[in-house]
Amino acid sequence: MAKKIIDFLNIKPTQERYKEALSFIRHPKEMENLALKMHIKELQNQLNYIYSLEGWKLLNKCYRIADKVLPMGSRRRKVVERVVKWINKI
């Protein structure tokens, strides 16, 4: 089991690493913590990838422009929201 953990983490198998892997086996909460941290890191990488896409940047600019032209709580924004809801009903 310790070898599988070390292989999974892509680390050089030293005596110290085997001891760490064995401690994870003895303490399942630590292993669960490590798995959750790895999952969070993976999700952060995916989110950073999305933020780097040109489509996301363009959409973000469109929202910023819309917020300037139609400020939150303004009558113009409320009218546009009603029109959009009405169009979506059709």
Chimera marker file (.cmm) of the C-alpha trace (Angstrom):
<marker_set name="trace">
<marker id="1" x="0.000" y="0.000" z="0.000" r="1" g="1" b="0" radius="0.5"/>
<marker id="2" x="2.827" y="2.408" z="0.848" r="1" g="1" b="0" radius="0.5"/>
<marker id="3" x="4.387" y="1.819" z="-2.581" r="1" g="1" b="0" radius="0.5"/>
<marker id="4" x="1.069" y="2.627" z="-4.281" r="1" g="1" b="0" radius="0.5"/>
<marker id="5" x="0.819" y="5.916" z="-2.375" r="1" g="1" b="0" radius="0.5"/>
<marker id="6" x="4.390" y="6.868" z="-3.267" r="1" g="1" b="0" radius="0.5"/>
<marker id="7" x="3.809" y="5.963" z="-6.919" r="1" g="1" b="0" radius="0.5"/>
<marker id="8" x="0.561" y="7.926" z="-6.923" r="1" g="1" b="0" radius="0.5"/>
<marker id="9" x="2.271" y="11.016" z="-5.522" r="1" g="1" b="0" radius="0.5"/>
<marker id="10" x="5.137" y="10.686" z="-8.040" r="1" g="1" b="0" radius="0.5"/>
<marker id="11" x="7.877" y="11.014" z="-5.440" r="1" g="1" b="0" radius="0.5"/>
<marker id="12" x="11.237" y="9.286" z="-5.152" r="1" g="1" b="0" radius="0.5"/>
<marker id="13" x="10.896" y="6.194" z="-2.940" r="1" g="1" b="0" radius="0.5"/>
<marker id="14" x="13.215" y="6.850" z="0.000" r="1" g="1" b="0" radius="0.5"/>
<marker id="15" x="13.018" y="5.260" z="3.409" r="1" g="1" b="0" radius="0.5"/>
<marker id="16" x="11.545" y="8.491" z="4.801" r="1" g="1" b="0" radius="0.5"/>
<marker id="17" x="8.861" y="8.554" z="2.110" r="1" g="1" b="0" radius="0.5"/>
<marker id="18" x="7.867" y="4.977" z="2.894" r="1" g="1" b="0" radius="0.5"/>
<marker id="19" x="7.512" y="5.925" z="6.563" r="1" g="1" b="0" radius="0.5"/>
<marker id="20" x="5.313" y="8.883" z="5.619" r="1" g="1" b="0" radius="0.5"/>
<marker id="21" x="3.172" y="6.653" z="3.407" r="1" g="1" b="0" radius="0.5"/>
<marker id="22" x="2.817" y="4.142" z="6.234" r="1" g="1" b="0" radius="0.5"/>
<marker id="23" x="1.733" y="6.909" z="8.601" r="1" g="1" b="0" radius="0.5"/>
<marker id="24" x="-1.025" y="7.801" z="6.128" r="1" g="1" b="0" radius="0.5"/>
<marker id="25" x="-2.172" y="4.202" z="6.218" r="1" g="1" b="0" radius="0.5"/>
<marker id="26" x="-2.220" y="4.278" z="10.014" r="1" g="1" b="0" radius="0.5"/>
<marker id="27" x="-3.985" y="7.649" z="10.072" r="1" g="1" b="0" radius="0.5"/>
<marker id="28" x="-6.742" y="7.607" z="7.437" r="1" g="1" b="0" radius="0.5"/>
<marker id="29" x="-7.791" y="11.187" z="8.266" r="1" g="1" b="0" radius="0.5"/>
<marker id="30" x="-4.379" y="12.427" z="7.123" r="1" g="1" b="0" radius="0.5"/>
<marker id="31" x="-4.769" y="10.500" z="3.883" r="1" g="1" b="0" radius="0.5"/>
<marker id="32" x="-8.229" y="11.967" z="3.425" r="1" g="1" b="0" radius="0.5"/>
<marker id="33" x="-6.793" y="15.447" z="4.065" r="1" g="1" b="0" radius="0.5"/>
<marker id="34" x="-4.124" y="14.884" z="1.440" r="1" g="1" b="0" radius="0.5"/>
<marker id="35" x="-6.682" y="13.644" z="-1.078" r="1" g="1" b="0" radius="0.5"/>
<marker id="36" x="-8.880" y="16.698" z="-0.451" r="1" g="1" b="0" radius="0.5"/>
<marker id="37" x="-5.912" y="19.054" z="-0.837" r="1" g="1" b="0" radius="0.5"/>
<marker id="38" x="-5.019" y="17.387" z="-4.120" r="1" g="1" b="0" radius="0.5"/>
<marker id="39" x="-8.620" y="17.717" z="-5.300" r="1" g="1" b="0" radius="0.5"/>
<marker id="40" x="-8.680" y="21.417" z="-4.346" r="1" g="1" b="0" radius="0.5"/>
<marker id="41" x="-5.433" y="21.965" z="-6.271" r="1" g="1" b="0" radius="0.5"/>
<marker id="42" x="-6.920" y="20.231" z="-9.325" r="1" g="1" b="0" radius="0.5"/>
<marker id="43" x="-10.049" y="22.395" z="-9.143" r="1" g="1" b="0" radius="0.5"/>
<marker id="44" x="-7.934" y="25.543" z="-8.783" r="1" g="1" b="0" radius="0.5"/>
<marker id="45" x="-5.988" y="24.560" z="-11.894" r="1" g="1" b="0" radius="0.5"/>
<marker id="46" x="-9.225" y="24.050" z="-13.829" r="1" g="1" b="0" radius="0.5"/>
<marker id="47" x="-10.563" y="27.412" z="-12.668" r="1" g="1" b="0" radius="0.5"/>
<marker id="48" x="-7.323" y="29.164" z="-13.647" r="1" g="1" b="0" radius="0.5"/>
<marker id="49" x="-7.577" y="27.518" z="-17.068" r="1" g="1" b="0" radius="0.5"/>
<marker id="50" x="-11.119" y="28.847" z="-17.508" r="1" g="1" b="0" radius="0.5"/>
<marker id="51" x="-10.032" y="32.338" z="-16.458" r="1" g="1" b="0" radius="0.5"/>
<marker id="52" x="-7.262" y="32.247" z="-19.076" r="1" g="1" b="0" radius="0.5"/>
<marker id="53" x="-9.653" y="31.466" z="-21.957" r="1" g="1" b="0" radius="0.5"/>
<marker id="54" x="-10.389" y="34.271" z="-24.421" r="1" g="1" b="0" radius="0.5"/>
<marker id="55" x="-14.141" y="33.547" z="-24.275" r="1" g="1" b="0" radius="0.5"/>
<marker id="56" x="-14.162" y="34.109" z="-20.515" r="1" g="1" b="0" radius="0.5"/>
<marker id="57" x="-12.269" y="37.381" z="-20.896" r="1" g="1" b="0" radius="0.5"/>
<marker id="58" x="-14.703" y="38.578" z="-23.567" r="1" g="1" b="0" radius="0.5"/>
<marker id="59" x="-17.735" y="37.609" z="-21.487" r="1" g="1" b="0" radius="0.5"/>
<marker id="60" x="-16.270" y="39.392" z="-18.486" r="1" g="1" b="0" radius="0.5"/>
<marker id="61" x="-15.804" y="42.580" z="-20.546" r="1" g="1" b="0" radius="0.5"/>
<marker id="62" x="-19.396" y="42.357" z="-21.787" r="1" g="1" b="0" radius="0.5"/>
<marker id="63" x="-20.691" y="42.109" z="-18.215" r="1" g="1" b="0" radius="0.5"/>
<marker id="64" x="-18.568" y="45.076" z="-17.119" r="1" g="1" b="0" radius="0.5"/>
<marker id="65" x="-19.902" y="47.176" z="-20.010" r="1" g="1" b="0" radius="0.5"/>
<marker id="66" x="-23.475" y="46.116" z="-19.242" r="1" g="1" b="0" radius="0.5"/>
<marker id="67" x="-22.992" y="47.074" z="-15.582" r="1" g="1" b="0" radius="0.5"/>
<marker id="68" x="-21.775" y="50.526" z="-16.612" r="1" g="1" b="0" radius="0.5"/>
<marker id="69" x="-24.596" y="51.098" z="-19.109" r="1" g="1" b="0" radius="0.5"/>
<marker id="70" x="-27.262" y="49.505" z="-16.912" r="1" g="1" b="0" radius="0.5"/>
<marker id="71" x="-26.279" y="50.063" z="-13.259" r="1" g="1" b="0" radius="0.5"/>
<marker id="72" x="-27.727" y="47.697" z="-10.655" r="1" g="1" b="0" radius="0.5"/>
<marker id="73" x="-31.077" y="48.941" z="-9.333" r="1" g="1" b="0" radius="0.5"/>
<marker id="74" x="-31.579" y="51.475" z="-12.127" r="1" g="1" b="0" radius="0.5"/>
<marker id="75" x="-34.864" y="51.817" z="-14.004" r="1" g="1" b="0" radius="0.5"/>
<marker id="76" x="-33.082" y="51.069" z="-17.290" r="1" g="1" b="0" radius="0.5"/>
<marker id="77" x="-31.812" y="47.756" z="-15.962" r="1" g="1" b="0" radius="0.5"/>
<marker id="78" x="-35.247" y="46.790" z="-14.629" r="1" g="1" b="0" radius="0.5"/>
<marker id="79" x="-36.838" y="47.572" z="-18.005" r="1" g="1" b="0" radius="0.5"/>
<marker id="80" x="-34.226" y="45.504" z="-19.841" r="1" g="1" b="0" radius="0.5"/>
<marker id="81" x="-34.685" y="42.610" z="-17.384" r="1" g="1" b="0" radius="0.5"/>
<marker id="82" x="-38.461" y="42.664" z="-17.954" r="1" g="1" b="0" radius="0.5"/>
<marker id="83" x="-37.992" y="42.696" z="-21.723" r="1" g="1" b="0" radius="0.5"/>
<marker id="84" x="-35.567" y="39.766" z="-21.531" r="1" g="1" b="0" radius="0.5"/>
<marker id="85" x="-38.004" y="37.802" z="-19.320" r="1" g="1" b="0" radius="0.5"/>
<marker id="86" x="-40.824" y="38.550" z="-21.741" r="1" g="1" b="0" radius="0.5"/>
<marker id="87" x="-38.712" y="37.373" z="-24.707" r="1" g="1" b="0" radius="0.5"/>
<marker id="88" x="-37.776" y="34.176" z="-22.862" r="1" g="1" b="0" radius="0.5"/>
<marker id="89" x="-41.464" y="33.404" z="-22.259" r="1" g="1" b="0" radius="0.5"/>
<marker id="90" x="-42.178" y="33.480" z="-25.981" r="1" g="1" b="0" radius="0.5"/>
<link id1="1" id2="2" r="1" g="1" b="0" radius="0.2"/>
<link id1="2" id2="3" r="1" g="1" b="0" radius="0.2"/>
<link id1="3" id2="4" r="1" g="1" b="0" radius="0.2"/>
<link id1="4" id2="5" r="1" g="1" b="0" radius="0.2"/>
<link id1="5" id2="6" r="1" g="1" b="0" radius="0.2"/>
<link id1="6" id2="7" r="1" g="1" b="0" radius="0.2"/>
<link id1="7" id2="8" r="1" g="1" b="0" radius="0.2"/>
<link id1="8" id2="9" r="1" g="1" b="0" radius="0.2"/>
<link id1="9" id2="10" r="1" g="1" b="0" radius="0.2"/>
<link id1="10" id2="11" r="1" g="1" b="0" radius="0.2"/>
<link id1="11" id2="12" r="1" g="1" b="0" radius="0.2"/>
<link id1="12" id2="13" r="1" g="1" b="0" radius="0.2"/>
<link id1="13" id2="14" r="1" g="1" b="0" radius="0.2"/>
<link id1="14" id2="15" r="1" g="1" b="0" radius="0.2"/>
<link id1="15" id2="16" r="1" g="1" b="0" radius="0.2"/>
<link id1="16" id2="17" r="1" g="1" b="0" radius="0.2"/>
<link id1="17" id2="18" r="1" g="1" b="0" radius="0.2"/>
<link id1="18" id2="19" r="1" g="1" b="0" radius="0.2"/>
<link id1="19" id2="20" r="1" g="1" b="0" radius="0.2"/>
<link id1="20" id2="21" r="1" g="1" b="0" radius="0.2"/>
<link id1="21" id2="22" r="1" g="1" b="0" radius="0.2"/>
<link id1="22" id2="23" r="1" g="1" b="0" radius="0.2"/>
<link id1="23" id2="24" r="1" g="1" b="0" radius="0.2"/>
<link id1="24" id2="25" r="1" g="1" b="0" radius="0.2"/>
<link id1="25" id2="26" r="1" g="1" b="0" radius="0.2"/>
<link id1="26" id2="27" r="1" g="1" b="0" radius="0.2"/>
<link id1="27" id2="28" r="1" g="1" b="0" radius="0.2"/>
<link id1="28" id2="29" r="1" g="1" b="0" radius="0.2"/>
<link id1="29" id2="30" r="1" g="1" b="0" radius="0.2"/>
<link id1="30" id2="31" r="1" g="1" b="0" radius="0.2"/>
<link id1="31" id2="32" r="1" g="1" b="0" radius="0.2"/>
<link id1="32" id2="33" r="1" g="1" b="0" radius="0.2"/>
<link id1="33" id2="34" r="1" g="1" b="0" radius="0.2"/>
<link id1="34" id2="35" r="1" g="1" b="0" radius="0.2"/>
<link id1="35" id2="36" r="1" g="1" b="0" radius="0.2"/>
<link id1="36" id2="37" r="1" g="1" b="0" radius="0.2"/>
<link id1="37" id2="38" r="1" g="1" b="0" radius="0.2"/>
<link id1="38" id2="39" r="1" g="1" b="0" radius="0.2"/>
<link id1="39" id2="40" r="1" g="1" b="0" radius="0.2"/>
<link id1="40" id2="41" r="1" g="1" b="0" radius="0.2"/>
<link id1="41" id2="42" r="1" g="1" b="0" radius="0.2"/>
<link id1="42" id2="43" r="1" g="1" b="0" radius="0.2"/>
<link id1="43" id2="44" r="1" g="1" b="0" radius="0.2"/>
<link id1="44" id2="45" r="1" g="1" b="0" radius="0.2"/>
<link id1="45" id2="46" r="1" g="1" b="0" radius="0.2"/>
<link id1="46" id2="47" r="1" g="1" b="0" radius="0.2"/>
<link id1="47" id2="48" r="1" g="1" b="0" radius="0.2"/>
<link id1="48" id2="49" r="1" g="1" b="0" radius="0.2"/>
<link id1="49" id2="50" r="1" g="1" b="0" radius="0.2"/>
<link id1="50" id2="51" r="1" g="1" b="0" radius="0.2"/>
<link id1="51" id2="52" r="1" g="1" b="0" radius="0.2"/>
<link id1="52" id2="53" r="1" g="1" b="0" radius="0.2"/>
<link id1="53" id2="54" r="1" g="1" b="0" radius="0.2"/>
<link id1="54" id2="55" r="1" g="1" b="0" radius="0.2"/>
<link id1="55" id2="56" r="1" g="1" b="0" radius="0.2"/>
<link id1="56" id2="57" r="1" g="1" b="0" radius="0.2"/>
<link id1="57" id2="58" r="1" g="1" b="0" radius="0.2"/>
<link id1="58" id2="59" r="1" g="1" b="0" radius="0.2"/>
<link id1="59" id2="60" r="1" g="1" b="0" radius="0.2"/>
<link id1="60" id2="61" r="1" g="1" b="0" radius="0.2"/>
<link id1="61" id2="62" r="1" g="1" b="0" radius="0.2"/>
<link id1="62" id2="63" r="1" g="1" b="0" radius="0.2"/>
<link id1="63" id2="64" r="1" g="1" b="0" radius="0.2"/>
<link id1="64" id2="65" r="1" g="1" b="0" radius="0.2"/>
<link id1="65" id2="66" r="1" g="1" b="0" radius="0.2"/>
<link id1="66" id2="67" r="1" g="1" b="0" radius="0.2"/>
<link id1="67" id2="68" r="1" g="1" b="0" radius="0.2"/>
<link id1="68" id2="69" r="1" g="1" b="0" radius="0.2"/>
<link id1="69" id2="70" r="1" g="1" b="0" radius="0.2"/>
<link id1="70" id2="71" r="1" g="1" b="0" radius="0.2"/>
<link id1="71" id2="72" r="1" g="1" b="0" radius="0.2"/>
<link id1="72" id2="73" r="1" g="1" b="0" radius="0.2"/>
<link id1="73" id2="74" r="1" g="1" b="0" radius="0.2"/>
<link id1="74" id2="75" r="1" g="1" b="0" radius="0.2"/>
<link id1="75" id2="76" r="1" g="1" b="0" radius="0.2"/>
<link id1="76" id2="77" r="1" g="1" b="0" radius="0.2"/>
<link id1="77" id2="78" r="1" g="1" b="0" radius="0.2"/>
<link id1="78" id2="79" r="1" g="1" b="0" radius="0.2"/>
<link id1="79" id2="80" r="1" g="1" b="0" radius="0.2"/>
<link id1="80" id2="81" r="1" g="1" b="0" radius="0.2"/>
<link id1="81" id2="82" r="1" g="1" b="0" radius="0.2"/>
<link id1="82" id2="83" r="1" g="1" b="0" radius="0.2"/>
<link id1="83" id2="84" r="1" g="1" b="0" radius="0.2"/>
<link id1="84" id2="85" r="1" g="1" b="0" radius="0.2"/>
<link id1="85" id2="86" r="1" g="1" b="0" radius="0.2"/>
<link id1="86" id2="87" r="1" g="1" b="0" radius="0.2"/>
<link id1="87" id2="88" r="1" g="1" b="0" radius="0.2"/>
<link id1="88" id2="89" r="1" g="1" b="0" radius="0.2"/>
<link id1="89" id2="90" r="1" g="1" b="0" radius="0.2"/>
</marker_set>
